[in-house]
Amino acid sequence: MSPISSPNPAPDAPLQLTSQAFRDVIGRFASGVTVITTHSGGKDYGTTASAVSSLTDDPPMLLICLNKSSSSAHAILESGTFAVNVLAEDHVQLAGRFASKLPDKFEGVPVEKDGNGSPLLVGALAHLVCRVSEQVEAGTHYAFLAHVEDAVANPGHPLAYFRGGFGRMRMAPEASVLRDVRERIINTVNDRDQAIDIGLWARELAVDVDLVHRALTALASEGLVRREAGRFVIAPVPESIIFESYAAKLAIELGVAESTVGKVGGEQLAQLRRHMEATLEFVEDDHFTDARAWIEANERFHEYMVELAGSKILLDTYRRLGLPGLNARTINTSTYATTELLEDHRRLVEAYENGDLAAVTAVLRLHADRPRQMRARERELAGPAGA
Ligand SMILES: Cc1cc2nc3c(=O)[nH]c(=O)nc-3n(C[C@H](O)[C@H](O)[C@H](O)COP(=O)(O)O)c2cc1C
């Protein structure tokens, strides 16, 4: 360790930039947040710090800047060693604690010790064990240049610091994983309010856990999932997504009608009718006897109609809308009137059998508007308090 040096004296000309203006501008340089710890004179020290930078890879070195008023800085001057604990996104409280002047910041904070005795915060995103090689005095601060003797990384996401506030860092999710995870959520029929098992989803999608986590973070801003106690929970689908999905469904079905009405054969029409009749089985007295079975039968009927167009790509696109999941998560089985739905289906098949494109189109438009009508009726039934 070399003695404190001050290689560059302050310039003679007065600076134009005020410290406040500088802080305001440099605050736009987003950083992570760390807790720098050390052990000196039989005591543990720790301070929150964002002025941490990688210096060289070979040898591995980093740089930290600590205010001369920091007791941790003085302890590092004594010990010549420190550890950098990179905080994870749920460590806002730890960051606050170690930015304070509490007499014992480590009380109740689980730690392990590195080889030099510096405390390592359990659960940190990364630990870097450092030995000071040089320290430079710069105005109000000491800059410590240090060799990194050991480094450990853990899974998770960092706590971010930007313009004086804490935040989460959003990584752009990989488009394909985002699409797959979104589709899964929309298609999840019965897991409302259940926490997502990210590890399981990652295995099933054969992708890295981090990618699933990133996708869920992005989907949380869409309102499809919400965070609860550090976990992601499937949320009720926002109305805007439901209505957009039904609008997309209608667009596909209108295109299918255009290219199939009057052109499909007798066997296909008979099959369409059979699918329609299968949906009747699960309804009695205007209510579902088995809503889930009805949703599946309903989907087979609608999908069969799309299949008539003979395009696998179109069918895949239709399936991606996740209509069974949306239905399952929006239908309120106790108030849902089914007569209109069944009547729409009947009239649709009849119009197909008559080769009447105008009638098919009219039924499809009306049918696509049913979810909105049902919602309005549910609101009406619930009265002003339920609105
Ligand atoms: C997000 C954040 C980043 C900080 N970064 C630094 C830093 O890089 N250097 C520093 O000296 N103080 C920094 N501080 C302030 C110290 O954490 C604070 O002065 C602390 O009380 C020092 O504790 P100590 O005297 O026990 O060492 C930061 C505070 C926060 C909240």
The ligand as a Gaussian input file, in Angstrom:
#p B3LYP/6-31G(d) Opt

LIG

0 1
 C      -27.192000       5.334000      -3.071000
 C      -26.087000       5.909000      -2.229000
 C      -24.811000       5.941000      -2.721000
 C      -23.766000       6.460000      -1.960000
 N      -22.520000       6.446000      -2.496000
 C      -21.488000       6.917000      -1.758000
 C      -20.189000       6.849000      -2.278000
 O      -19.947000       6.381000      -3.387000
 N      -19.189000       7.339000      -1.493000
 C      -19.420000       7.858000      -0.253000
 O      -18.468000       8.274000       0.400000
 N      -20.654000       7.911000       0.262000
 C      -21.688000       7.450000      -0.445000
 N      -22.955000       7.470000       0.084000
 C      -23.171000       8.058000       1.419000
 C      -22.754000       7.114000       2.537000
 O      -23.407000       5.883000       2.447000
 C      -23.071000       7.743000       3.906000
 O      -22.393000       8.949000       4.024000
 C      -22.781000       6.856000       5.103000
 O      -23.458000       7.391000       6.228000
 C      -21.345000       6.689000       5.453000
 O      -21.276000       5.808000       6.544000
 P      -19.966000       5.600000       7.460000
 O      -19.576000       6.926000       7.995000
 O      -20.408000       4.629000       8.520000
 O      -18.906000       5.021000       6.575000
 C      -24.009000       6.964000      -0.659000
 C      -25.305000       6.924000      -0.152000
 C      -26.336000       6.397000      -0.927000
 C      -27.724000       6.342000      -0.362000

